[in-house]
Amino acid sequence: MHSAISVRAPLRIALGGGGTDLPSHYRRSGGFVVSAAIDRYVHMRVAPSGGGCWVLDHLEHEEVSDPARIAHPILRAAVARHGSGQPLHLTSTGDVEPGTGLGSSGAYAVAAVKALAVMGGGDLEPAALAEAACRIEIEDLARTVGKQDQYAAAHGGVNALTFDRGGSVGVERLELGPRMRSALKERFLLFFTGARRSAAGVLAGQVQRTLAGDGSLGENLAATADAARAGRSAIDDDDVDAFAELMDHQWQLKRERLAHLPMERIVELRGLALAGGARAAMLMGAGGGGYLLVFAPDPEPVRAALTAAGAPELTFNLDESGCRAEREKS
């Protein structure tokens, strides 16, 4: 009998280019994203099920004899594609609540595929693992999501991701200079705005506008990709100040793109961060809620201001290894 498998897949912070990784955009114009995996994870454990039925513990508890009846959509699709037919007991938890802009859904899909593959005696290289997770979310479940989250979770590290019109993804690991590495560790801060939202729900409007040929949105996303490329150059040059300026530009582009969404709380917290000495602040994820990424040369006044405003900080460091699986010793 197979022993249990434990898997962890990292969440990510989007450092530039978010929104250009959606198929509706990159199939027309290509896309470019800079993304960094962080040491906050989706955790998953799979083991043979002793009772002959599938037992799944996630935000809810499920017991089913037929895997096609699994209610959790990602798990149902992952088992259909990658399960061996053997009933399993699967348990999953997350370091961060879903719907908060850190790529938890993509990381969850990556973890599920990895766990099932290893449980079945195989494995997938990071690029194949990321694509398998993308197929589940984008094709099987028809979700309006991009591809950066799955690639960040599978690969780890800080990567420049190039999305070409044919659908292939180029992954280039970026080497951080000492100033950028130190800043990401000590002066880039995450604060929870208090709101959660469905990325697919927010992005559906963007996809509809893209497919309708909305020229202003196309220009916005092209500028977003250009800003991400400039951000990548700033990383290559180890120029933290230039990167901070581009963060502010990315925020303005996202705000313009999401002008229809209520963002009073996010704008308020961003203003408090800047008043406290932050150089830049931008929203993670599709928009409407989640985490605010702040660059603060002196973090303490910013921490004090946002904590007092009821926005708790999520500490983090970089994850360098991507999705990992370990077989538990029996």
C-alpha positions as CSV (number, residue, x, y, z in Angstrom):
1,M,0.0,0.0,0.0
2,H,1.3,3.5,-0.9
3,S,2.3,5.7,2.0
4,A,0.9,9.2,2.4
5,I,2.1,12.1,0.3
6,S,2.5,15.7,1.7
7,V,2.6,18.6,-0.7
8,R,3.0,22.3,-0.4
9,A,2.6,24.9,-3.2
10,P,3.6,28.5,-2.6
11,L,1.4,31.6,-3.0
12,R,2.7,34.6,-4.9
13,I,3.0,38.3,-5.1
14,A,2.4,39.8,-8.5
15,L,5.2,42.4,-9.1
16,G,3.9,43.5,-12.5
17,G,1.9,42.6,-15.6
18,G,-1.2,41.1,-13.9
19,G,-4.1,40.8,-16.3
20,T,-1.9,40.2,-19.3
21,D,-1.7,36.5,-18.5
22,L,-5.4,35.9,-19.4
23,P,-5.9,33.9,-22.6
24,S,-8.3,36.5,-23.9
25,H,-5.5,39.0,-23.9
26,Y,-2.3,37.1,-24.6
27,R,-3.8,35.3,-27.6
28,R,-4.3,38.7,-29.2
29,S,-1.2,40.6,-28.0
30,G,1.0,38.4,-25.9
31,G,1.6,39.0,-22.2
32,F,4.3,39.6,-19.7
33,V,4.3,39.2,-15.9
34,V,6.9,39.4,-13.1
35,S,5.8,37.2,-10.2
36,A,7.5,36.1,-6.9
37,A,6.6,33.0,-5.0
38,I,6.4,33.6,-1.2
39,D,6.8,31.3,1.8
40,R,3.0,31.1,2.4
41,Y,1.5,27.9,1.1
42,V,-1.4,25.7,0.2
43,H,-0.8,22.4,2.0
44,M,-2.2,19.1,0.9
45,R,-1.9,15.5,2.2
46,V,-3.2,12.4,0.4
47,A,-3.3,8.9,1.7
48,P,-5.1,5.7,0.7
49,S,-8.6,5.6,2.0
50,G,-9.3,2.6,4.2
51,G,-13.1,2.6,3.7
52,G,-13.2,2.3,0.0
53,C,-14.7,5.8,-0.5
54,W,-13.1,9.2,-1.2
55,V,-12.8,11.3,1.9
56,L,-12.0,15.0,1.4
57,D,-11.4,17.6,4.1
58,H,-11.0,21.1,2.8
59,L,-13.2,24.0,3.8
60,E,-15.9,21.4,4.0
61,H,-16.0,17.6,4.6
62,E,-16.9,15.2,1.9
63,E,-17.3,11.4,1.6
64,V,-18.2,10.0,-1.8
65,S,-18.0,6.6,-3.4
66,D,-17.9,8.0,-6.9
67,P,-15.1,10.6,-7.6
68,A,-17.4,12.3,-10.2
69,R,-19.5,13.4,-7.2
70,I,-16.8,15.3,-5.5
71,A,-18.2,18.8,-4.8
72,H,-14.9,20.7,-4.7
73,P,-14.4,21.7,-8.4
74,I,-10.6,21.7,-8.6
75,L,-10.4,18.4,-6.7
76,R,-13.0,16.8,-8.9
77,A,-11.3,17.8,-12.1
78,A,-7.8,16.9,-10.8
79,V,-9.0,13.4,-9.8
80,A,-10.7,13.0,-13.2
81,R,-7.4,13.8,-15.0
82,H,-4.7,12.5,-12.7
83,G,-6.3,10.1,-10.3
84,S,-5.4,6.4,-10.4
85,G,-8.9,5.2,-9.5
86,Q,-7.8,4.3,-6.0
87,P,-9.9,6.0,-3.3
88,L,-8.0,8.5,-1.3
89,H,-8.2,10.5,1.9
90,L,-7.2,14.1,0.9
91,T,-6.8,16.9,3.4
92,S,-6.0,20.5,2.4
93,T,-5.3,23.7,4.3
94,G,-4.0,27.1,3.4
95,D,-1.8,29.6,5.2
96,V,-3.9,32.4,3.8
97,E,-7.7,32.6,3.1
98,P,-8.7,32.1,-0.5
99,G,-9.9,35.1,-2.5
100,T,-7.3,37.5,-1.2
101,G,-5.2,38.1,-4.3
102,L,-2.2,35.9,-3.6
103,G,-2.9,33.2,-6.1
104,S,-4.4,30.5,-3.8
105,S,-6.6,28.9,-6.4
106,G,-3.8,28.3,-8.8
107,A,-1.6,27.1,-6.0
108,Y,-4.4,24.7,-4.9
109,A,-4.7,23.3,-8.4
110,V,-0.9,22.8,-8.6
111,A,-0.8,21.1,-5.2
112,A,-3.7,18.7,-6.2
113,V,-2.1,17.7,-9.5
114,K,1.3,17.2,-7.8
115,A,-0.2,15.1,-5.0
116,L,-2.1,12.8,-7.3
117,A,0.8,12.4,-9.7
118,V,3.2,11.4,-6.9
119,M,0.7,9.2,-5.3
120,G,0.3,7.4,-8.6
121,G,4.0,6.8,-8.8
122,G,4.9,9.6,-11.2
123,D,5.7,13.2,-11.1
124,L,5.7,16.3,-13.3
125,E,8.4,18.9,-14.1
126,P,7.4,22.4,-13.1
127,A,6.3,23.6,-16.5
128,A,4.2,20.5,-17.1
129,L,2.8,20.8,-13.6
130,A,1.8,24.4,-14.2
131,E,0.2,23.6,-17.5
132,A,-1.8,20.7,-16.0
133,A,-3.1,23.0,-13.3
134,C,-4.0,25.7,-16.0
135,R,-5.9,23.1,-18.0
136,I,-8.0,22.2,-14.9
137,E,-8.9,25.8,-14.1
138,I,-9.2,27.3,-17.6
139,E,-10.4,24.4,-19.7
140,D,-12.1,21.9,-17.4
141,L,-13.7,24.5,-15.1
142,A,-14.0,27.4,-17.6
143,R,-12.7,29.8,-15.0
144,T,-11.8,33.4,-16.1
145,V,-8.3,33.3,-14.7
146,G,-4.8,33.8,-15.9
147,K,-1.7,31.5,-15.9
148,Q,0.8,33.3,-13.6
149,D,-0.4,31.8,-10.4
150,Q,0.1,28.2,-11.5
151,Y,3.5,29.0,-12.9
152,A,4.6,30.8,-9.7
153,A,3.4,27.9,-7.5
154,A,5.1,25.3,-9.7
155,H,8.5,27.0,-10.2
156,G,9.0,29.1,-7.0
157,G,11.4,32.0,-7.0
158,V,11.1,35.4,-8.9
159,N,10.3,34.8,-12.5
160,A,9.7,36.8,-15.7
161,L,6.8,35.0,-17.5
162,T,6.2,35.6,-21.2
163,F,2.9,34.5,-22.6
164,D,2.9,34.1,-26.4
165,R,-0.1,34.1,-28.7
166,G,0.0,30.4,-29.2
167,G,-0.4,29.7,-25.5
168,S,3.2,28.7,-24.6
169,V,4.8,30.3,-21.6
170,G,8.5,31.2,-21.3
171,V,9.9,31.1,-17.7
172,E,13.0,33.0,-16.8
173,R,14.3,32.9,-13.3
174,L,15.5,36.3,-12.2
175,E,18.6,36.6,-10.1
176,L,18.1,39.3,-7.4
177,G,20.9,41.7,-6.5
178,P,21.6,42.4,-2.9
179,R,19.5,45.6,-2.7
180,M,16.4,44.0,-4.3
181,R,16.7,40.9,-2.2
182,S,17.1,42.9,1.0
183,A,14.2,45.1,0.1
184,L,11.8,42.2,-0.6
185,K,12.8,40.6,2.7
186,E,12.6,43.8,4.9
187,R,10.8,46.7,3.1
188,F,8.1,45.1,1.0
189,L,5.1,44.6,3.3
190,L,1.7,42.9,2.8
191,F,-1.5,44.2,4.5
192,F,-4.9,42.7,4.3
193,T,-7.6,45.2,3.2
194,G,-10.3,43.2,4.9
195,A,-12.2,42.3,1.6
196,R,-12.2,39.0,-0.3
197,R,-13.4,38.5,-3.8
198,S,-13.5,36.0,-6.6
199,A,-10.8,36.7,-9.1
200,A,-12.8,35.0,-11.9
201,G,-15.8,37.2,-11.1
202,V,-13.7,40.4,-11.3
203,L,-11.8,39.3,-14.4
204,A,-14.9,38.2,-16.3
205,G,-15.7,41.9,-17.2
206,Q,-12.1,42.4,-18.5
207,V,-12.5,39.3,-20.7
208,Q,-15.8,40.5,-22.1
209,R,-14.3,43.9,-22.9
210,T,-11.2,42.3,-24.5
211,L,-13.4,40.0,-26.7
212,A,-15.5,43.0,-27.6
213,G,-12.4,44.8,-28.9
214,D,-12.3,47.5,-26.2
215,G,-9.4,49.7,-27.4
216,S,-8.9,51.5,-24.2
217,L,-8.6,48.3,-22.3
218,G,-6.1,46.9,-24.9
219,E,-4.0,50.0,-24.5
220,N,-4.1,49.7,-20.7
221,L,-3.0,46.1,-20.7
222,A,-0.2,46.9,-23.2
223,A,1.0,49.6,-20.9
224,T,0.7,47.1,-18.0
225,A,3.0,44.6,-19.8
226,D,5.4,47.4,-20.7
227,A,5.6,48.5,-17.0
228,A,6.3,44.8,-16.1
229,R,9.1,44.7,-18.6
230,A,10.5,47.9,-17.1
231,G,10.2,46.4,-13.7
232,R,12.1,43.4,-14.8
233,S,14.9,45.7,-16.0
234,A,14.9,47.5,-12.6
235,I,15.3,44.1,-11.0
236,D,18.2,43.3,-13.3
237,D,19.8,46.6,-12.4
238,D,19.1,46.1,-8.7
239,D,17.4,49.5,-8.7
240,V,14.8,49.4,-5.9
241,D,13.8,53.1,-6.4
242,A,13.0,52.6,-10.1
243,F,11.0,49.5,-9.2
244,A,9.0,51.4,-6.6
245,E,8.1,54.0,-9.2
246,L,6.8,51.3,-11.5
247,M,4.7,49.8,-8.7
248,D,2.9,53.1,-8.4
249,H,2.4,53.2,-12.2
250,Q,1.0,49.6,-12.0
251,W,-1.5,50.7,-9.4
252,Q,-2.7,53.6,-11.5
253,L,-3.2,51.3,-14.5
254,K,-5.1,48.8,-12.4
255,R,-7.2,51.6,-10.9
256,E,-8.1,52.8,-14.4
257,R,-8.9,49.3,-15.5
258,L,-11.2,48.7,-12.5
259,A,-12.8,52.1,-12.3
260,H,-16.2,50.4,-11.9
261,L,-15.3,48.6,-8.7
262,P,-15.7,50.2,-5.3
263,M,-12.3,50.7,-3.8
264,E,-12.8,53.2,-1.0
265,R,-11.2,51.1,1.7
266,I,-8.2,50.2,-0.5
267,V,-7.7,53.8,-1.5
268,E,-7.9,54.8,2.1
269,L,-5.3,52.3,3.2
270,R,-3.0,53.1,0.3
271,G,-3.2,56.8,1.4
272,L,-2.3,55.9,4.9
273,A,0.7,53.9,3.8
274,L,2.0,56.8,1.6
275,A,1.4,59.3,4.4
276,G,3.4,57.0,6.7
277,G,6.4,57.2,4.4
278,A,5.8,54.4,1.9
279,R,7.1,55.0,-1.6
280,A,4.6,52.8,-3.4
281,A,1.6,50.6,-2.8
282,M,-0.4,48.4,-5.2
283,L,-3.2,45.9,-4.9
284,M,-2.5,42.2,-5.3
285,G,-4.7,40.0,-7.5
286,A,-7.6,40.8,-9.8
287,G,-8.9,43.8,-7.8
288,G,-11.6,44.7,-5.4
289,G,-10.0,43.3,-2.2
290,G,-7.2,41.2,-0.9
291,Y,-3.7,42.3,0.0
292,L,-2.0,45.6,-0.5
293,L,1.8,45.3,-1.3
294,V,3.6,48.3,0.1
295,F,7.2,49.4,-0.4
296,A,8.4,51.3,2.7
297,P,12.0,52.5,3.1
298,D,11.2,52.8,6.9
299,P,8.6,50.1,7.6
300,E,7.7,50.9,11.2
301,P,5.5,54.0,10.7
302,V,3.7,52.3,7.9
303,R,3.1,49.2,10.0
304,A,1.8,51.4,12.9
305,A,-0.6,53.3,10.6
306,L,-2.1,50.3,8.8
307,T,-2.3,48.2,11.9
308,A,-4.2,51.0,13.7
309,A,-6.5,51.2,10.7
310,G,-7.4,47.5,11.1
311,A,-5.3,46.1,8.2
312,P,-3.2,43.3,9.6
313,E,0.2,42.5,8.2
314,L,1.1,39.2,6.6
315,T,4.8,38.6,7.0
316,F,6.6,36.7,4.2
317,N,9.9,35.8,2.6
318,L,10.6,34.4,-0.8
319,D,10.1,30.8,-1.7
320,E,12.8,29.5,-3.9
321,S,11.8,25.9,-4.4
322,G,8.2,25.9,-5.8
323,C,5.8,23.0,-5.3
324,R,7.3,20.2,-3.2
325,A,6.1,16.7,-2.4
326,E,7.4,14.4,0.3
327,R,6.5,10.8,0.9
328,E,5.8,10.2,4.5
329,K,7.7,7.4,6.2
330,S,5.5,4.5,7.3
